[in-house]
Amino acid sequence: MRVAMIGTGYVGLVSGTCFADFGHIVTCIDKDASKIDALNNGQIPIYEPGLQDLVAKNVEENRLFFTTDPAQAIKEADAVFIAVGTPTRRGDGHADLSYVYAAAEEIAGLVDGFTVVVTKSTVPVGTGDEVEAIIQRTRPDADVAVVSNPEFLREGAAINDFKRPDRVVVGTENDQAVEVMQELYRPLYLNETPIIVTKRRTSELIKYAANAFLAVKITFINEIADLCEKVGANVQEVSRGIGLDNRIGSKFLHAGPGYGGSCFPKDTLALSKIAADAGSDLKIVDSVIEVNSDRKKKMAQKVIDFMGGDVQGKTVALLGLAFKPNTDDMREAPSIDIVQKLQEAGALIRAYDPAGMEEASRMMSDVLFCDGPYHAIENADVAVIVTEWDQFRALDLDRVKTLLKAPKIVDLRNIYKADYMSSRGFEYTSVGRSY
Ligand code: UGA
């Protein structure tokens, strides 16, 4: 099959590359010429393990192309994917759909023969209807079927998530479009990955409901963690105790400093707006948004409390800045609030992140970015583990103890055990674990 992928952001680049790896001929299109030039020179604009090699392999095998000119690829395509950004619109929390609609208009002018137009971008319910209307308006004779096909890729694990998904969701009532989608996902189809074919609006809602549910799960366990601290319990044991119940499931029950990233914060907000516009309350999602945003600030207070209520003039070393490991993404990262609050309280910040520092340096001021974890903790009054990168799981604790002014660690990701840390001579606190 021939695929045109509009947008070479995270979703477009990963999806386009994986479709090429499935054996399709894929052209990734972006208006940003410098990005396309870089991609044509083998440079990948995002940090995603395994992507660089997979891009190189498929370029080499003549299945993956990058261009700024959409005309030929769209004309020849069996399926055109819209994978452009849907950022939160300034001021009102709605998803900004202007890029999606501009892509629809562009596609309308260029399609030739029956073409499936697929929205991969996360879009509010009803966007597919509008995309269809735009195409019909712009080009009444165009033979297109507009399909919703949301992505469920996690940053840092995106290739695996694409190639071994729990399910594929396809929203359309057009049989010919279903056939094209099944052919596109053929390797998964053969593996018996469930492919859910549903109406377009349902498919659009599935994406938001999935992300919102995961955000609810995380926020729930974070509140239980706070309760654990108050009543002498251990949240990791609670997670295990409830997660083994198949109806609950053990994933996304790790307590921490609150969720961040480009998806959960944006999508929960957008879902709340969709619901409000439809006159249907989503009180749980609204609470989750509020609780999570308070939580990030509370984490700074946790550090301050641990330091006896005062960090004025104290040096705090942050280990990890990105919103999670294996990404350089700093969007909505808890570290942003933590740094800001600690600085307001008079602390001096040193920090190290294996991938996120370049991005972080654009978002934070007066932070000393360090060369490694040991450099970061040198002469600091306390070390705070903010992101659970593997390299922080195996620190040389004797070295850490010598480098810190006093052996104090706040572990916001629960990657060490309290008993062990105290046996190694550390004053240690973590999240939701009284023992
Ligand atoms: C999330 C979803 O997991 C993907 O399925 C979805 O496709 C994607 O959003 C999207 O909409 O594009 P992502 O934002 O890459 O993926 O990251 P996650 O691994 O889901 O983590 C999100 C946040 O939740 C991180 O800040 C992470 O630290 C936090 N988290 C996750 C927890 O605090 N506890 C957990 O148990 C799990």
Residues whose N, C-alpha, C, O or C-beta is under 5 A from the ligand:
A	BS01	UGA	E151 F152 L153 R154 E155 I218 F252 L253 H254 G256 G258 Y259 G260 G261 S262 C263 F264 F323 K324
